Amino acid sequence: MNRRNFLYSSGMLAALNASPAMAMDVIVGHKTPERGIQLYMVKEDMERDPAGTLKQLGAMGYTQIESYGSDKGIFWGYSNTEFKKLAGGFGLQLISSHYNPCSLAEFDKLAAQAAEIGMKYLVCPWLGPQKSIETFKRFADYFNQRGAICKKHGLRFGYHPHDYPYKAVDGQLPINVLLSNTDKALVDFQLDVYYAVTEGADPYAYMQKHKGRFTMAHMRDVLKKRLPAGSKDESACDMGEGIINFPKFIAAAQDNGMKYFFVEQSRFYKETPLQSAKKNAAYLKSMRLV
């Protein structure tokens, strides 16, 4: 049994365990966060009908959205101001966006457009596994450069770790190298609690050790009984149906400087992505942090 499977099965992450009923827990001293969603979760719907999909998300109770580098760009074929107006008409604020690889000049232009409509973040969503830890050190320089561009325009730069930054390369964890080699004045991190847990990392320890650096989160739950390693599907489920105590996670995250929380389910059973989005919105609405 490898380390991450041991952590998962042995209960060393017991602090994350929760029953679905935990959604109704009340945590004193914290603010119920705005309900956010990453649009990649409903990408097929957005590709077919951006306006209609945003309308449905707003009706579900979401108030914040995070976009991504679609074939139509982060503004879905609209200008930046047009997309802001469209989303705002359904009660949605575009907080951040993942972006596709681009030159520094292209990134500077994108940052200016994002800042013009009041966005808070541009986020690098993917680096990919690498054979050398030195490559991740070069990525840190890449992040610092783009962080400086974002700062110039009045917004922030972020990085979204998937599973591979928690896998050792040359005896080091890339996530640690990236945290150590990026300027905290320029680069924030977006914690995907699902990947942290399934890779055997402790999200609480990371947030506490690097207080103020994990300012955003992606949220989906982890099946109580994981799928076998190498399975086609991920061991993901809707919030409140797995092992993660989300009221506790959100409270701890707020204590350590996290501001924005986005639902991003990736595995759908008999439900559609929009049905999953609605279920997760209802879960968040039932949660009370006071």
PLY file of the C-alpha trace (Angstrom):
ply
format ascii 1.0
element vertex 290
property float x
property float y
property float z
element edge 289
property int vertex1
property int vertex2
end_header
0.00 0.00 0.00
1.47 3.37 -0.98
1.56 6.37 1.30
-1.48 8.17 -0.04
-3.66 5.04 0.11
-2.46 4.44 3.66
-3.37 7.97 4.66
-6.77 7.60 3.09
-7.64 4.24 4.63
-5.97 4.58 8.02
-7.93 7.58 9.20
-4.93 9.92 9.39
-7.15 12.42 7.59
-9.95 11.86 10.07
-10.27 15.62 10.53
-11.88 15.68 7.11
-14.44 12.97 7.77
-18.07 13.97 7.81
-21.50 12.58 7.15
-23.89 14.24 4.67
-25.80 15.61 7.65
-22.79 17.82 8.39
-24.19 20.29 5.86
-26.53 21.56 8.56
-23.77 22.15 11.11
-23.36 25.63 12.52
-19.85 26.97 12.99
-19.57 30.01 15.20
-17.45 33.00 14.23
-17.38 32.62 10.45
-19.17 34.09 7.48
-21.13 31.94 5.06
-19.22 32.42 1.79
-20.70 33.52 -1.51
-21.64 30.52 -3.64
-19.20 30.21 -6.52
-18.79 27.76 -9.41
-16.05 27.06 -11.96
-17.66 27.16 -15.41
-15.56 24.21 -16.62
-17.93 22.04 -14.61
-20.71 22.91 -17.05
-18.50 23.36 -20.09
-20.76 21.57 -22.59
-23.71 23.71 -21.54
-21.61 26.88 -21.75
-20.40 25.93 -25.22
-23.99 25.44 -26.41
-25.63 28.38 -24.68
-23.55 30.71 -22.49
-26.40 33.08 -21.66
-28.90 30.32 -20.91
-26.41 28.46 -18.74
-25.49 31.55 -16.73
-29.19 32.24 -16.23
-29.68 28.76 -14.77
-26.65 29.10 -12.48
-27.94 32.41 -11.17
-31.36 30.88 -10.53
-29.65 28.09 -8.51
-28.27 30.69 -6.12
-24.71 31.03 -7.35
-23.39 34.58 -7.11
-19.77 34.18 -8.21
-18.23 32.46 -11.22
-14.78 31.48 -12.38
-14.23 31.18 -16.12
-11.55 29.32 -18.08
-9.78 29.45 -21.43
-12.54 28.09 -23.65
-12.34 27.99 -27.44
-14.19 31.32 -27.32
-11.85 32.78 -24.71
-12.51 33.56 -21.07
-15.32 35.95 -22.06
-17.10 33.39 -24.27
-17.06 35.36 -27.50
-18.24 38.57 -25.84
-16.10 41.58 -25.03
-15.01 41.80 -21.40
-17.60 44.49 -20.63
-20.36 42.64 -22.50
-19.69 39.46 -20.55
-19.68 41.33 -17.24
-23.06 42.84 -18.11
-24.45 39.47 -19.22
-23.35 37.65 -16.06
-24.40 40.55 -13.83
-27.90 40.39 -15.26
-28.24 36.97 -13.68
-26.70 38.02 -10.35
-23.27 36.58 -11.16
-19.91 38.27 -10.61
-16.89 37.10 -12.60
-14.24 36.80 -9.91
-11.47 34.97 -11.70
-10.53 32.89 -14.69
-8.15 30.14 -15.63
-6.33 31.02 -18.84
-4.62 29.21 -21.70
-0.83 29.40 -22.26
0.14 32.67 -23.89
3.02 35.08 -24.36
3.80 37.80 -21.84
2.36 40.40 -24.22
-0.87 38.42 -24.63
-1.08 37.90 -20.88
-0.58 41.62 -20.27
-3.52 42.36 -22.57
-5.69 39.77 -20.84
-4.79 41.16 -17.42
-5.79 44.65 -18.56
-9.16 43.36 -19.79
-9.73 41.46 -16.54
-8.86 44.47 -14.42
-11.13 46.73 -16.46
-14.23 44.78 -15.35
-13.17 44.30 -11.73
-11.96 40.71 -11.83
-9.77 39.67 -8.91
-7.60 36.89 -10.34
-6.07 35.24 -13.38
-5.12 31.65 -12.59
-2.69 29.23 -14.24
-4.61 25.93 -14.25
-2.02 23.44 -15.44
1.70 22.78 -15.69
1.67 19.02 -16.05
3.94 16.40 -14.46
7.66 17.07 -14.99
10.75 14.87 -14.83
12.94 17.38 -12.99
12.28 19.56 -9.97
14.36 22.25 -11.70
11.52 22.64 -14.18
9.18 23.59 -11.35
11.71 26.17 -10.17
11.57 27.71 -13.65
7.77 27.63 -13.41
8.09 29.66 -10.21
9.92 32.35 -12.18
7.14 32.20 -14.79
4.59 32.77 -12.03
6.49 35.69 -10.55
6.66 37.37 -13.97
2.93 37.05 -14.51
2.23 38.00 -10.92
4.06 41.26 -11.51
1.93 41.92 -14.61
-1.25 41.29 -12.64
-0.10 43.56 -9.83
0.59 46.32 -12.34
-3.04 46.11 -13.45
-4.49 45.85 -9.93
-5.42 42.17 -9.76
-3.77 38.99 -8.49
-2.14 35.98 -10.11
-2.86 32.46 -8.88
-1.87 28.85 -9.51
-4.21 25.87 -9.30
-2.42 22.64 -8.27
-3.86 19.35 -9.52
-2.61 15.99 -8.25
0.93 15.98 -9.67
2.38 18.79 -7.47
1.84 16.46 -4.48
3.91 13.67 -6.10
7.62 13.70 -5.28
10.10 14.65 -8.03
13.80 14.30 -7.26
12.84 13.78 -3.62
10.87 17.00 -3.35
7.21 17.90 -3.64
6.63 20.39 -6.48
3.93 22.16 -4.45
6.52 22.97 -1.77
9.04 24.15 -4.35
6.47 26.42 -5.97
5.40 27.89 -2.64
9.02 28.50 -1.61
10.18 29.98 -4.91
7.30 32.33 -5.67
6.95 35.82 -4.25
3.99 35.90 -1.86
3.45 39.53 -2.83
2.82 38.39 -6.41
1.53 34.80 -6.44
-1.45 33.20 -4.68
-2.61 29.58 -4.78
-5.98 28.00 -5.43
-6.36 24.92 -3.24
-8.21 22.02 -4.84
-9.23 20.22 -1.67
-10.15 17.08 -3.61
-6.66 16.62 -5.04
-4.97 17.46 -1.75
-6.97 14.81 0.10
-6.71 12.08 -2.53
-2.95 12.59 -2.76
-2.55 12.19 1.00
-1.76 15.83 1.74
-3.21 17.71 4.68
-5.00 20.83 3.39
-5.21 22.27 6.89
-1.46 22.03 7.38
-0.81 23.75 4.04
-3.22 26.58 4.76
-1.79 27.13 8.24
1.88 26.94 7.24
1.33 29.23 4.27
-1.28 31.49 5.78
-2.65 34.01 3.31
-1.30 32.26 0.22
-4.24 29.94 -0.45
-6.86 32.56 -1.24
-9.21 30.47 -3.39
-10.54 26.91 -3.38
-12.09 24.36 -5.70
-14.53 22.12 -3.87
-15.84 18.64 -4.61
-16.15 15.71 -2.25
-14.25 12.41 -2.09
-16.06 9.08 -2.19
-16.03 7.19 1.10
-14.82 4.15 -0.81
-12.29 5.17 -3.42
-12.21 3.75 -6.89
-9.21 1.51 -7.65
-6.00 3.22 -8.74
-5.93 3.65 -12.49
-9.71 3.82 -12.82
-11.02 5.87 -15.71
-13.12 8.01 -13.37
-11.98 10.04 -10.40
-13.18 9.22 -6.89
-15.24 12.41 -6.78
-18.80 13.00 -5.63
-21.07 15.91 -4.86
-20.42 17.95 -1.73
-21.87 16.42 1.43
-21.86 12.87 -0.01
-18.26 11.94 0.80
-15.65 12.23 3.54
-14.86 15.96 3.58
-16.24 18.12 6.37
-16.88 21.24 4.30
-18.17 23.47 7.12
-14.93 22.78 8.98
-12.83 23.24 5.85
-14.42 26.56 4.93
-14.11 27.88 8.48
-10.42 26.92 8.66
-9.83 28.35 5.19
-11.35 31.69 6.17
-9.18 31.74 9.29
-6.14 31.41 7.04
-7.01 34.06 4.48
-9.16 32.26 1.91
-11.73 34.47 0.22
-13.32 32.63 -2.71
-14.85 29.15 -2.96
-15.82 27.52 -6.26
-17.70 24.26 -6.78
-16.12 22.07 -9.45
-17.49 18.56 -9.74
-15.80 16.35 -12.32
-17.57 13.02 -12.06
-21.24 12.67 -12.85
-23.32 9.59 -12.16
-26.89 9.58 -13.49
-27.13 13.35 -13.17
-26.14 16.00 -15.67
-23.52 18.66 -14.85
-26.26 21.23 -14.32
-28.17 18.88 -12.02
-24.94 18.37 -10.05
-24.43 22.13 -9.93
-27.93 22.55 -8.53
-27.34 19.86 -5.89
-24.09 21.48 -4.78
-25.73 24.91 -4.62
-28.45 23.49 -2.37
-25.80 21.93 -0.12
-23.99 25.25 0.23
-27.25 27.05 0.88
-28.05 24.62 3.72
-24.66 25.23 5.33
-24.61 27.77 8.14
-21.42 29.44 9.29
-22.16 32.20 11.82
0 1
1 2
2 3
3 4
4 5
5 6
6 7
7 8
8 9
9 10
10 11
11 12
12 13
13 14
14 15
15 16
16 17
17 18
18 19
19 20
20 21
21 22
22 23
23 24
24 25
25 26
26 27
27 28
28 29
29 30
30 31
31 32
32 33
33 34
34 35
35 36
36 37
37 38
38 39
39 40
40 41
41 42
42 43
43 44
44 45
45 46
46 47
47 48
48 49
49 50
50 51
51 52
52 53
53 54
54 55
55 56
56 57
57 58
58 59
59 60
60 61
61 62
62 63
63 64
64 65
65 66
66 67
67 68
68 69
69 70
70 71
71 72
72 73
73 74
74 75
75 76
76 77
77 78
78 79
79 80
80 81
81 82
82 83
83 84
84 85
85 86
86 87
87 88
88 89
89 90
90 91
91 92
92 93
93 94
94 95
95 96
96 97
97 98
98 99
99 100
100 101
101 102
102 103
103 104
104 105
105 106
106 107
107 108
108 109
109 110
110 111
111 112
112 113
113 114
114 115
115 116
116 117
117 118
118 119
119 120
120 121
121 122
122 123
123 124
124 125
125 126
126 127
127 128
128 129
129 130
130 131
131 132
132 133
133 134
134 135
135 136
136 137
137 138
138 139
139 140
140 141
141 142
142 143
143 144
144 145
145 146
146 147
147 148
148 149
149 150
150 151
151 152
152 153
153 154
154 155
155 156
156 157
157 158
158 159
159 160
160 161
161 162
162 163
163 164
164 165
165 166
166 167
167 168
168 169
169 170
170 171
171 172
172 173
173 174
174 175
175 176
176 177
177 178
178 179
179 180
180 181
181 182
182 183
183 184
184 185
185 186
186 187
187 188
188 189
189 190
190 191
191 192
192 193
193 194
194 195
195 196
196 197
197 198
198 199
199 200
200 201
201 202
202 203
203 204
204 205
205 206
206 207
207 208
208 209
209 210
210 211
211 212
212 213
213 214
214 215
215 216
216 217
217 218
218 219
219 220
220 221
221 222
222 223
223 224
224 225
225 226
226 227
227 228
228 229
229 230
230 231
231 232
232 233
233 234
234 235
235 236
236 237
237 238
238 239
239 240
240 241
241 242
242 243
243 244
244 245
245 246
246 247
247 248
248 249
249 250
250 251
251 252
252 253
253 254
254 255
255 256
256 257
257 258
258 259
259 260
260 261
261 262
262 263
263 264
264 265
265 266
266 267
267 268
268 269
269 270
270 271
271 272
272 273
273 274
274 275
275 276
276 277
277 278
278 279
279 280
280 281
281 282
282 283
283 284
284 285
285 286
286 287
287 288
288 289
